[in-house]
Amino acid sequence: MRNILTINAGSSSIKFALFESGAALRRVDKASIERIGLSDGPGQKAAIEQLMHWVESRAGPLSAVAHRIVHGGPKYSAPVRLTPEVITELRALSPFDPEHMPQELRLAETLAQGFPDLPQVACFDTAFHHDMPRVAQLLALPRRYQAQGLRRYGFHGLSYAYLMQELEREAGTPAAQGRIVLAHLGNGASLAAVRAGRSIDTSMGFTPVAGIPMSTRSGDLDPGIMWYLARTEGLDAQRFNQMINAESGLLGLSETSPDMRDLLSREASDERARDAVTFFCYQVRKWIGAFAAALGGLDTLVFAGGIGEHAAPVRARVCEGLDFLGVAVDASRNAAHARLISPDAGRVAVRVIPTDEERMMAQLVTGVLAAAGD
């Protein structure tokens, strides 16, 4: 039995998992390399060497490798084999995602050198949203920038594809074809509006920093803030990008922690923590209301991600005030992290579904190999 290796390379970490090929796709191992490029962690080259050593010593015979590629740009709407030509095209997209793309492509090339006959497949986080209605893709910038690929793309697509698959398995096809808001709430956080199985809008935009506030990302901002800080503090574009990606969000508001668990434990005694939690819940609730308007109503609300799956107080507070949409939460079910946390008679089904991006990647790779006859 051959295995499928899934790789999720970030700016400071590489997470990887091993799945036994077959219909069940049994996860047999997983590991990660953390704090890459930081003072107490390995450099980029050393991290790749660690991964290669793990693959050679522990992965066993492989049938394929799946890479999570954050940005597929305007072209890629489905998983694709990573040939030298595709890698060249993706490298041209690196300005769209300079935090992730160079590391992801470097890993693919290193694996190709070590295992030249091993199929590698790119699984794009933007693919789920690729065919959103045009009105949801547009940015109100001078039209010439559309030709350069500037548009709203959306992310967390692998998670959303998995959640839709699980929703259909749990609740049936009619539910999966209804009006759905998916809330992937974790260190990175976003929401998606889905109707008839298709993404019609999402909170993230051209980059993953847009939308709701996250652990360290700001979410949506008045774009005039950059010009103001450039004039008053001499902030350049690189430093501004660092601030909105790594120093803002829950961390920026609380000044203590990007972790929702810490903030919930401190909010009774720390106004800054309370502000961070309150603002996060308010913004998520606001986006749910906006997406319900875009969908023409709401049938199902799904919580996923580290916060969405484990923070019952956040789920309850997000849903407060959404009774006009038919959203209600059963307190005992919510506290127990039940899969269905709305009352049985509720107009809107509110669900908690653990996401699994790695399994989704393994499934996509299996499909690509089957289509190619491998």
Backbone hydrogen bonds in HBPLUS format (Angstrom, degrees):
<---DONOR---> <-ACCEPTOR-->    atom                        ^
c    i                          cat <-CA-CA->   ^        H-A-AA   ^      H-
h    n   atom  resd res      DA  || num        DHA   H-A  angle D-A-AA Bond
n    s   type  num  typ     dist DA aas  dist angle  dist       angle   num
A0021-SER N   A0002-ARG O   3.00 MM  19  5.83 159.2  2.05 152.6 157.4     1
A0003-ASN N   A0061-PRO O   2.88 MM  58  6.23 162.1  1.92 146.5 151.6     2
A0063-SER N   A0003-ASN O   2.75 MM  60  5.72 164.1  1.78 156.5 157.3     3
A0004-ILE N   A0019-PHE O   2.73 MM  15  5.08 158.0  1.78 150.0 157.8     4
A0019-PHE N   A0004-ILE O   2.85 MM  15  5.08 163.1  1.88 149.3 155.1     5
A0005-LEU N   A0064-ALA O   3.09 MM  59  6.48 165.5  2.11 154.4 155.2     6
A0066-ALA N   A0005-LEU O   2.69 MM  61  6.12 161.8  1.72 160.4 166.8     7
A0006-THR N   A0017-ALA O   2.87 MM  11  5.25 166.3  1.89 151.4 155.9     8
A0017-ALA N   A0006-THR O   2.98 MM  11  5.25 149.0  2.08 139.9 148.7     9
A0007-ILE N   A0066-ALA O   2.75 MM  59  6.08 155.1  1.81 166.2 175.1    10
A0068-ARG N   A0007-ILE O   2.90 MM  61  6.28 161.0  1.94 171.0 173.7    11
A0008-ASN N   A0015-LYS O   2.72 MM   7  5.07 161.6  1.75 164.0 167.3    12
A0015-LYS N   A0008-ASN O   2.92 MM   7  5.07 172.5  1.92 141.6 142.7    13
A0010-GLY N   A0013-SER O   2.69 MM   3  5.05 163.6  1.71 156.4 161.2    14
A0036-ILE N   A0012-SER O   2.85 MM  24  4.39 161.3  1.88 123.4 122.7    15
A0014-ILE N   A0033-ILE O   2.90 MM  19  5.15 148.8  1.99 143.0 152.2    16
A0033-ILE N   A0014-ILE O   2.81 MM  19  5.15 151.0  1.89 144.4 154.3    17
A0016-PHE N   A0031-ALA O   2.98 MM  15  5.60 175.5  1.98 157.9 157.7    18
A0031-ALA N   A0016-PHE O   2.91 MM  15  5.60 159.8  1.95 161.3 163.3    19
A0018-LEU N   A0029-ASP O   2.80 MM  11  5.08 160.7  1.84 149.8 146.3    20
A0028-VAL N   A0018-LEU O   2.80 MM  10  5.64 157.0  1.85 148.5 156.5    21
A0020-GLU N   A0026-ARG O   2.73 MM   6  5.17 167.2  1.74 152.7 153.0    22
A0025-LEU N   A0022-GLY O   3.24 MM   3  5.42 135.4  2.45 102.7 114.2    23
A0038-LEU N   A0035-ARG O   3.27 MM   3  5.52 164.9  2.30 120.1 122.7    24
A0037-GLY N   A0042-PRO O   2.71 MM   5  5.92 164.3  1.73 151.7 157.3    25
A0041-GLY N   A0038-LEU O   3.06 MM   3  5.14 167.9  2.08 114.3 115.5    26
A0047-ALA N   A0043-GLY O   2.90 MM   4  6.06 153.8  1.97 152.5 160.1    27
A0048-ILE N   A0044-GLN O   3.11 MM   4  6.37 157.2  2.16 148.8 153.9    28
A0049-GLU N   A0045-LYS O   3.03 MM   4  6.31 155.6  2.09 147.7 154.9    29
A0050-GLN N   A0046-ALA O   2.92 MM   4  6.20 149.8  2.02 145.4 153.4    30
A0051-LEU N   A0047-ALA O   3.02 MM   4  6.35 157.3  2.08 147.6 153.1    31
A0052-MET N   A0048-ILE O   2.92 MM   4  6.19 162.8  1.95 152.5 157.0    32
A0053-HIS N   A0049-GLU O   2.97 MM   4  6.16 154.8  2.03 145.9 152.6    33
A0054-TRP N   A0050-GLN O   2.98 MM   4  6.25 155.5  2.05 147.5 154.1    34
A0055-VAL N   A0051-LEU O   2.90 MM   4  6.19 160.7  1.93 155.4 160.5    35
A0056-GLU N   A0052-MET O   2.95 MM   4  6.13 164.1  1.98 149.6 153.8    36
A0057-SER N   A0053-HIS O   2.94 MM   4  6.01 148.5  2.04 146.5 154.8    37
A0058-ARG N   A0054-TRP O   2.79 MM   4  5.51 153.4  1.86 150.9 155.9    38
A0059-ALA N   A0055-VAL O   3.25 MM   4  4.75 146.4  2.37 113.9 122.1    39
A0065-VAL N   A0119-PRO O   2.95 MM  54  6.43 144.1  2.08 147.8 159.2    40
A0121-VAL N   A0065-VAL O   2.81 MM  56  6.19 158.0  1.86 163.2 170.8    41
A0067-HIS N   A0121-VAL O   2.86 MM  54  6.13 167.6  1.87 169.9 171.7    42
A0123-CYS N   A0067-HIS O   2.81 MM  56  5.87 165.7  1.83 175.0 170.0    43
A0069-ILE N   A0123-CYS O   2.90 MM  54  5.73 167.0  1.92 139.7 144.1    44
A0125-ASP N   A0069-ILE O   2.95 MM  56  6.26 153.5  2.02 151.0 155.6    45
A0076-TYR N   A0072-GLY O   3.30 MM   4  4.99 161.0  2.34 144.7 139.2    46
A0080-VAL N   A0122-ALA O   3.16 MM  42  5.40 148.0  2.26 138.5 147.8    47
A0122-ALA N   A0080-VAL O   2.82 MM  42  5.40 166.3  1.84 163.7 160.8    48
A0082-LEU N   A0120-GLN O   2.72 MM  38  5.42 169.7  1.73 145.8 146.8    49
A0087-ILE N   A0083-THR O   2.93 MM   4  6.21 164.7  1.95 159.9 164.3    50
A0088-THR N   A0084-PRO O   3.01 MM   4  6.20 151.2  2.09 141.2 148.5    51
A0089-GLU N   A0085-GLU O   3.06 MM   4  6.40 155.0  2.13 145.5 151.9    52
A0090-LEU N   A0086-VAL O   2.83 MM   4  6.12 157.8  1.88 153.9 160.5    53
A0091-ARG N   A0087-ILE O   2.84 MM   4  6.03 148.0  1.95 145.4 154.2    54
A0092-ALA N   A0088-THR O   3.32 MM   4  6.61 140.8  2.49 138.4 147.2    55
A0092-ALA N   A0089-GLU O   3.19 MM   3  5.32 129.5  2.46  95.7 108.4    56
A0093-LEU N   A0090-LEU O   2.84 MM   3  5.05 144.4  1.97 103.1 114.7    57
A0094-SER N   A0091-ARG O   3.10 MM   3  5.20 163.4  2.13 106.2 111.0    58
A0096-PHE N   A0093-LEU O   2.77 MM   3  5.48 148.8  1.86 125.5 134.8    59
A0097-ASP N   A0094-SER O   2.93 MM   3  5.21 133.1  2.15 106.5 119.3    60
A0100-HIS N   A0097-ASP O   3.34 MM   3  5.86 143.2  2.49 110.8 118.7    61
A0101-MET N   A0097-ASP O   2.99 MM   4  5.69 150.7  2.08 159.4 168.4    62
A0104-GLU N   A0100-HIS O   3.07 MM   4  6.23 163.5  2.10 158.3 163.4    63
A0105-LEU N   A0101-MET O   2.99 MM   4  6.14 167.0  2.00 162.5 164.4    64
A0106-ARG N   A0102-PRO O   2.97 MM   4  6.06 153.2  2.04 144.0 151.9    65
A0107-LEU N   A0103-GLN O   3.05 MM   4  6.23 157.3  2.10 148.7 153.7    66
A0108-ALA N   A0104-GLU O   3.17 MM   4  6.47 159.1  2.22 144.3 149.6    67
A0109-GLU N   A0105-LEU O   2.99 MM   4  6.22 160.4  2.03 150.8 155.5    68
A0110-THR N   A0106-ARG O   3.00 MM   4  6.19 155.9  2.06 146.9 153.5    69
A0111-LEU N   A0107-LEU O   2.95 MM   4  6.18 162.7  1.98 155.4 159.5    70
A0112-ALA N   A0108-ALA O   2.96 MM   4  6.14 150.2  2.05 142.9 151.6    71
A0113-GLN N   A0109-GLU O   3.04 MM   4  6.30 145.4  2.17 142.5 150.9    72
A0114-GLY N   A0110-THR O   3.06 MM   4  6.37 156.4  2.12 146.9 153.2    73
A0115-PHE N   A0111-LEU O   2.70 MM   4  5.72 150.4  1.79 150.9 159.5    74
A0118-LEU N   A0115-PHE O   3.08 MM   3  5.48 167.9  2.10 120.8 124.4    75
A0127-ALA N   A0124-PHE O   3.36 MM   3  5.39 155.8  2.42  99.5 106.3    76
A0157-GLY N   A0125-ASP O   2.87 MM  32  4.47 137.8  2.05 132.2 135.8    77
A0129-HIS N   A0126-THR O   3.13 MM   3  5.75 139.7  2.30 115.8 125.4    78
A0130-HIS N   A0127-ALA O   3.06 MM   3  4.96 163.5  2.09 107.1 112.3    79
A0132-MET N   A0129-HIS O   3.09 MM   3  5.48 151.4  2.18 128.7 123.4    80
A0136-ALA N   A0133-PRO O   2.88 MM   3  5.47 139.7  2.04 116.0 127.1    81
A0137-GLN N   A0134-ARG O   2.92 MM   3  5.04 145.6  2.04 103.8 114.7    82
A0138-LEU N   A0134-ARG O   3.20 MM   4  6.38 139.1  2.38 155.7 165.3    83
A0152-ARG N   A0137-GLN O   2.72 MM  15  4.58 171.5  1.73 139.6 142.4    84
A0141-LEU N   A0139-LEU O   2.79 MM   2  5.55 139.9  1.95 102.9  91.8    85
A0145-TYR N   A0142-PRO O   3.07 MM   3  6.14 165.9  2.09 134.1 136.3    86
A0146-GLN N   A0143-ARG O   3.05 MM   3  5.63 154.7  2.12 115.7 122.8    87
A0148-GLN N   A0145-TYR O   3.05 MM   3  5.12 142.1  2.20  98.8 110.0    88
A0150-LEU N   A0145-TYR O   3.23 MM   5  5.72 160.0  2.27 152.6 147.2    89
A0149-GLY N   A0146-GLN O   2.98 MM   3  5.18 160.5  2.02 110.2 114.4    90
A0153-TYR N   A0205-GLY O   2.97 MM  52  5.33 158.8  2.01 106.4 109.8    91
A0154-GLY N   A0205-GLY O   3.12 MM  51  5.01 169.3  2.13 136.4 136.1    92
A0160-TYR N   A0156-HIS O   2.99 MM   4  6.30 161.7  2.02 153.9 159.5    93
A0161-ALA N   A0157-GLY O   2.88 MM   4  6.03 157.4  1.93 147.9 153.6    94
A0162-TYR N   A0158-LEU O   3.13 MM   4  6.31 156.1  2.19 142.1 148.3    95
A0163-LEU N   A0159-SER O   2.90 MM   4  6.17 160.5  1.94 153.6 159.4    96
A0164-MET N   A0160-TYR O   2.98 MM   4  6.15 157.9  2.03 149.2 154.2    97
A0165-GLN N   A0161-ALA O   3.15 MM   4  6.34 152.2  2.23 140.3 147.7    98
A0166-GLU N   A0162-TYR O   2.91 MM   4  6.21 158.7  1.96 153.9 159.7    99
A0167-LEU N   A0163-LEU O   2.78 MM   4  5.94 153.7  1.85 147.9 155.7   100
A0168-GLU N   A0164-MET O   3.09 MM   4  6.25 160.5  2.13 144.0 148.1   101
A0169-ARG N   A0165-GLN O   3.09 MM   4  6.35 152.7  2.17 140.8 148.7   102
A0170-GLU N   A0166-GLU O   2.85 MM   4  6.05 156.8  1.90 152.4 158.1   103
A0171-ALA N   A0167-LEU O   2.77 MM   4  5.67 167.9  1.78 154.4 158.7   104
A0172-GLY N   A0168-GLU O   2.86 MM   4  4.53 139.2  2.03 118.6 126.3   105
A0176-ALA N   A0172-GLY O   3.25 MM   4  6.56 160.2  2.29 149.2 155.0   106
A0177-GLN N   A0173-THR O   2.93 MM   4  6.09 128.8  2.19 149.6 163.7   107
A0177-GLN N   A0174-PRO O   3.26 MM   3  5.10 138.0  2.45  91.9 103.5   108
A0178-GLY N   A0175-ALA O   3.11 MM   3  5.18 163.5  2.13 107.6 111.7   109
A0299-ASP N   A0179-ARG O   2.81 MM 120  5.15 164.4  1.83 145.1 147.3   110
A0300-THR N   A0179-ARG O   3.13 MM 121  6.47 154.9  2.19 154.2 156.2   111
A0180-ILE N   A0194-VAL O   2.85 MM  14  5.05 174.5  1.86 163.7 163.9   112
A0194-VAL N   A0180-ILE O   2.81 MM  14  5.05 172.9  1.81 154.9 156.7   113
A0181-VAL N   A0300-THR O   2.99 MM 119  6.45 155.3  2.05 155.9 163.5   114
A0302-VAL N   A0181-VAL O   2.93 MM 121  6.33 164.0  1.96 163.3 167.3   115
A0182-LEU N   A0192-ALA O   2.91 MM  10  5.18 162.0  1.94 153.0 157.9   116
A0192-ALA N   A0182-LEU O   2.86 MM  10  5.18 149.5  1.96 145.4 154.3   117
A0183-ALA N   A0302-VAL O   2.75 MM 119  5.90 158.4  1.80 161.2 168.6   118
A0304-ALA N   A0183-ALA O   2.90 MM 121  6.06 145.8  2.02 166.8 157.7   119
A0184-HIS N   A0190-SER O   2.93 MM   6  5.44 138.1  2.11 155.4 168.3   120
A0190-SER N   A0184-HIS O   2.88 MM   6  5.44 155.0  1.94 147.5 155.6   121
A0185-LEU N   A0304-ALA O   2.87 MM 119  6.00 162.2  1.90 139.8 136.9   122
A0307-ILE N   A0185-LEU O   2.79 MM 122  5.26 133.8  2.01 138.3 150.8   123
A0308-GLY N   A0185-LEU O   3.08 MM 123  5.00 158.8  2.13 137.3 138.9   124
A0186-GLY N   A0188-GLY O   3.10 MM   2  5.02 135.7  2.31 123.7 133.9   125
A0215-SER N   A0187-ASN O   3.06 MM  28  4.92 170.1  2.07 144.0 145.9   126
A0203-SER N   A0191-LEU O   2.95 MM  12  5.46 153.9  2.02 153.0 156.3   127
A0193-ALA N   A0201-ASP O   2.85 MM   8  5.21 169.9  1.86 144.6 147.4   128
A0200-ILE N   A0193-ALA O   2.79 MM   7  5.68 170.1  1.80 157.2 160.6   129
A0195-ARG N   A0198-ARG O   2.92 MM   3  5.33 156.7  1.98 150.9 149.6   130
A0198-ARG N   A0195-ARG O   3.02 MM   3  5.33 164.1  2.04 112.0 117.1   131
A0210-ALA N   A0207-THR O   3.50 MM   3  6.25 175.9  2.50 120.1 121.2   132
A0219-GLY N   A0209-VAL O   3.14 MM  10  5.40 122.0  2.49 155.8 168.5   133
A0220-ASP N   A0211-GLY O   2.78 MM   9  4.97 160.9  1.82 139.3 135.4   134
A0214-MET N   A0217-ARG O   3.03 MM   3  5.00 173.9  2.03 148.1 146.1   135
A0250-LEU N   A0214-MET O   2.84 MM  36  6.17 157.9  1.89 158.0 165.6   136
A0251-LEU N   A0215-SER O   3.00 MM  36  6.19 156.7  2.06 164.7 168.5   137
A0248-SER N   A0216-THR O   2.87 MM  32  4.69 140.6  2.03 144.1 133.0   138
A0218-SER N   A0244-ILE O   2.93 MM  26  5.16 143.0  2.07 147.3 152.6   139
A0225-ILE N   A0222-ASP O   2.96 MM   3  5.81 171.2  1.97 128.5 131.4   140
A0226-MET N   A0223-PRO O   3.35 MM   3  6.08 144.5  2.48 114.9 120.2   141
A0228-TYR N   A0224-GLY O   3.03 MM   4  6.28 159.2  2.08 150.9 157.1   142
A0229-LEU N   A0225-ILE O   2.92 MM   4  6.13 166.4  1.93 155.5 157.8   143
A0230-ALA N   A0226-MET O   2.88 MM   4  6.04 145.8  2.00 144.9 155.3   144
A0231-ARG N   A0227-TRP O   3.08 MM   4  6.30 147.9  2.18 143.2 150.4   145
A0232-THR N   A0228-TYR O   2.90 MM   4  6.12 157.1  1.95 150.9 158.1   146
A0233-GLU N   A0229-LEU O   2.83 MM   4  5.24 155.0  1.89 132.7 139.9   147
A0235-LEU N   A0229-LEU O   3.30 MM   6  5.67 169.8  2.31 123.0 120.6   148
A0234-GLY N   A0230-ALA O   3.20 MM   4  4.45 126.8  2.50 104.5 112.2   149
A0240-PHE N   A0236-ASP O   2.94 MM   4  6.14 156.3  2.00 154.3 161.8   150
A0241-ASN N   A0237-ALA O   2.93 MM   4  6.09 157.6  1.98 147.2 153.0   151
A0242-GLN N   A0238-GLN O   3.04 MM   4  6.31 154.6  2.11 144.9 151.6   152
A0243-MET N   A0239-ARG O   3.01 MM   4  6.24 153.9  2.08 144.1 150.9   153
A0244-ILE N   A0240-PHE O   2.99 MM   4  6.30 167.2  2.01 159.8 160.9   154
A0245-ASN N   A0241-ASN O   3.13 MM   4  6.12 139.1  2.31 142.0 151.9   155
A0246-ALA N   A0242-GLN O   2.89 MM   4  5.69 157.9  1.94 148.5 154.1   156
A0247-GLU N   A0243-MET O   3.00 MM   4  4.82 149.6  2.09 128.6 133.4   157
A0252-GLY N   A0248-SER O   3.00 MM   4  3.99 164.3  2.02  99.4 101.5   158
A0253-LEU N   A0249-GLY O   3.02 MM   4  6.25 164.9  2.04 157.7 161.5   159
A0254-SER N   A0250-LEU O   2.96 MM   4  5.92 161.9  1.99 145.1 150.7   160
A0255-GLU N   A0251-LEU O   2.77 MM   4  5.41 148.1  1.87 144.1 152.7   161
A0262-ASP N   A0259-ASP O   3.09 MM   3  5.47 121.1  2.45 107.2 120.1   162
A0263-LEU N   A0259-ASP O   3.19 MM   4  6.54 160.7  2.23 151.9 157.5   163
A0264-LEU N   A0260-MET O   2.90 MM   4  6.08 162.2  1.93 155.8 159.5   164
A0265-SER N   A0261-ARG O   3.22 MM   4  6.35 150.9  2.31 141.1 148.4   165
A0266-ARG N   A0262-ASP O   3.15 MM   4  6.34 127.5  2.44 139.3 152.9   166
A0266-ARG N   A0263-LEU O   3.14 MM   3  5.11 137.7  2.33  95.9 107.7   167
A0267-GLU N   A0263-LEU O   2.94 MM   4  5.80 128.6  2.21 150.5 161.3   168
A0269-SER N   A0266-ARG O   2.99 MM   3  5.71 144.8  2.11 122.4 131.2   169
A0270-ASP N   A0266-ARG O   2.88 MM   4  5.69 128.9  2.14 151.9 164.3   170
A0274-ARG N   A0270-ASP O   3.03 MM   4  6.33 160.3  2.07 153.0 159.2   171
A0275-ASP N   A0271-GLU O   2.83 MM   4  6.06 155.0  1.89 148.7 155.1   172
A0276-ALA N   A0272-ARG O   3.06 MM   4  6.31 157.0  2.12 145.3 151.0   173
A0277-VAL N   A0273-ALA O   3.03 MM   4  6.33 165.6  2.05 155.6 158.1   174
A0278-THR N   A0274-ARG O   2.91 MM   4  5.98 168.9  1.92 153.4 157.1   175
A0279-PHE N   A0275-ASP O   2.86 MM   4  5.88 162.6  1.89 149.3 154.3   176
A0280-PHE N   A0276-ALA O   3.04 MM   4  6.14 161.1  2.07 145.7 151.0   177
A0281-CYS N   A0277-VAL O   3.03 MM   4  6.25 173.3  2.03 157.6 158.6   178
A0282-TYR N   A0278-THR O   2.94 MM   4  6.04 158.4  1.98 147.8 154.5   179
A0283-GLN N   A0279-PHE O   2.94 MM   4  6.11 161.1  1.98 151.1 155.5   180
A0284-VAL N   A0280-PHE O   3.04 MM   4  6.30 163.5  2.07 155.0 159.3   181
A0285-ARG N   A0281-CYS O   2.95 MM   4  6.10 165.3  1.97 149.9 154.3   182
A0286-LYS N   A0282-TYR O   2.90 MM   4  6.09 154.7  1.97 146.2 153.6   183
A0287-TRP N   A0283-GLN O   3.04 MM   4  6.28 155.9  2.10 148.9 154.1   184
A0288-ILE N   A0284-VAL O   3.01 MM   4  6.31 153.3  2.09 149.7 157.3   185
A0289-GLY N   A0285-ARG O   3.05 MM   4  6.37 160.0  2.09 151.2 155.8   186
A0290-ALA N   A0286-LYS O   2.99 MM   4  6.29 155.0  2.06 144.5 151.6   187
A0291-PHE N   A0287-TRP O   2.85 MM   4  6.04 160.6  1.88 151.7 156.7   188
A0292-ALA N   A0288-ILE O   2.87 MM   4  6.06 148.9  1.97 147.4 156.2   189
A0293-ALA N   A0289-GLY O   3.15 MM   4  6.42 148.5  2.26 141.5 149.1   190
A0294-ALA N   A0290-ALA O   3.03 MM   4  6.42 152.5  2.11 143.4 151.2   191
A0295-LEU N   A0291-PHE O   2.81 MM   4  6.00 147.1  1.92 146.6 155.6   192
A0296-GLY N   A0292-ALA O   2.93 MM   4  5.92 124.5  2.25 136.2 149.5   193
A0297-GLY N   A0292-ALA O   2.85 MM   5  4.91 158.2  1.90 150.1 151.6   194
A0296-GLY N   A0293-ALA O   3.28 MM   3  5.11 138.7  2.46  92.4 103.6   195
A0349-ALA N   A0299-ASP O   2.96 MM  50  6.36 156.3  2.02 157.4 150.6   196
A0301-LEU N   A0349-ALA O   2.87 MM  48  6.25 160.7  1.90 155.4 159.8   197
A0351-ARG N   A0301-LEU O   2.79 MM  50  6.19 163.3  1.81 163.9 169.4   198
A0303-PHE N   A0351-ARG O   2.82 MM  48  6.21 162.1  1.85 154.7 159.6   199
A0353-ILE N   A0303-PHE O   3.06 MM  50  6.35 157.5  2.11 164.9 171.8   200
A0309-GLU N   A0305-GLY O   2.71 MM   4  5.61 153.6  1.78 159.1 163.1   201
A0310-HIS N   A0306-GLY O   3.28 MM   4  6.01 141.8  2.44 129.1 137.7   202
A0311-ALA N   A0307-ILE O   2.88 MM   4  5.09 159.4  1.93 145.0 146.6   203
A0314-VAL N   A0311-ALA O   3.14 MM   3  5.42 122.9  2.48 103.7 117.3   204
A0315-ARG N   A0311-ALA O   3.15 MM   4  6.55 162.6  2.19 155.0 159.7   205
A0316-ALA N   A0312-ALA O   2.98 MM   4  6.22 166.0  2.00 158.5 161.8   206
A0317-ARG N   A0313-PRO O   2.99 MM   4  6.13 160.6  2.03 145.9 151.1   207
A0318-VAL N   A0314-VAL O   2.85 MM   4  5.99 154.7  1.91 154.9 161.7   208
A0319-CYS N   A0315-ARG O   3.13 MM   4  6.30 154.7  2.19 146.2 152.2   209
A0320-GLU N   A0316-ALA O   3.09 MM   4  6.29 124.5  2.41 138.1 152.4   210
A0322-LEU N   A0319-CYS O   3.08 MM   3  5.49 158.3  2.13 136.6 134.8   211
A0325-LEU N   A0322-LEU O   2.96 MM   3  5.52 154.7  2.02 113.6 121.4   212
A0327-VAL N   A0322-LEU O   3.23 MM   5  5.41 157.7  2.28 137.6 131.9   213
A0326-GLY N   A0323-ASP O   2.86 MM   3  4.78 149.6  1.95 100.2 110.4   214
A0348-VAL N   A0326-GLY O   3.27 MM  22  5.50 135.3  2.48 146.3 133.9   215
A0330-ASP N   A0341-ILE O   2.69 MM  11  5.62 167.3  1.71 156.4 161.1   216
A0334-ASN N   A0330-ASP O   2.88 MM   4  6.06 162.3  1.91 160.6 166.5   217
A0335-ALA N   A0331-ALA O   2.95 MM   4  6.10 162.6  1.99 148.6 153.0   218
A0336-ALA N   A0332-SER O   3.12 MM   4  6.25 142.4  2.27 138.6 148.0   219
A0338-ALA N   A0333-ARG O   3.04 MM   5  5.29 179.1  2.04 154.1 153.9   220
A0337-HIS N   A0334-ASN O   3.01 MM   3  5.04 160.6  2.05 106.8 112.3   221
A0352-VAL N   A0339-ARG O   2.84 MM  13  4.77 154.8  1.90 128.6 135.1   222
A0341-ILE N   A0350-VAL O   2.86 MM   9  5.65 154.9  1.92 157.3 165.2   223
A0346-GLY N   A0343-PRO O   2.95 MM   3  5.03 164.2  1.98 111.0 115.0   224
A0360-MET N   A0356-ASP O   3.17 MM   4  6.46 155.7  2.23 146.0 153.2   225
A0361-MET N   A0357-GLU O   2.96 MM   4  6.24 152.6  2.03 148.3 155.2   226
A0362-ALA N   A0358-GLU O   3.01 MM   4  6.36 158.5  2.06 150.0 155.5   227
A0363-GLN N   A0359-ARG O   2.94 MM   4  6.21 154.7  2.00 149.7 156.4   228
A0364-LEU N   A0360-MET O   2.94 MM   4  6.20 157.7  1.99 149.3 155.3   229
A0365-VAL N   A0361-MET O   2.94 MM   4  6.21 160.0  1.98 154.2 159.2   230
A0366-THR N   A0362-ALA O   3.03 MM   4  6.23 158.2  2.08 145.0 150.9   231
A0367-GLY N   A0363-GLN O   3.05 MM   4  6.36 153.5  2.13 147.2 153.9   232
A0368-VAL N   A0364-LEU O   2.98 MM   4  6.33 154.1  2.05 149.1 156.0   233
A0369-LEU N   A0365-VAL O   2.90 MM   4  6.17 165.6  1.92 159.7 162.7   234
A0370-ALA N   A0366-THR O   2.94 MM   4  6.11 157.5  2.00 146.2 152.8   235
A0371-ALA N   A0367-GLY O   2.95 MM   4  6.12 156.9  2.00 146.3 152.5   236
A0372-ALA N   A0368-VAL O   3.09 MM   4  6.29 141.2  2.25 140.5 150.6   237
A0374-ASP N   A0369-LEU O   2.84 MM   5  5.00 148.2  1.94 154.4 151.3   238
A0373-GLY N   A0370-ALA O   3.10 MM   3  4.98 151.5  2.18  97.2 106.1   239
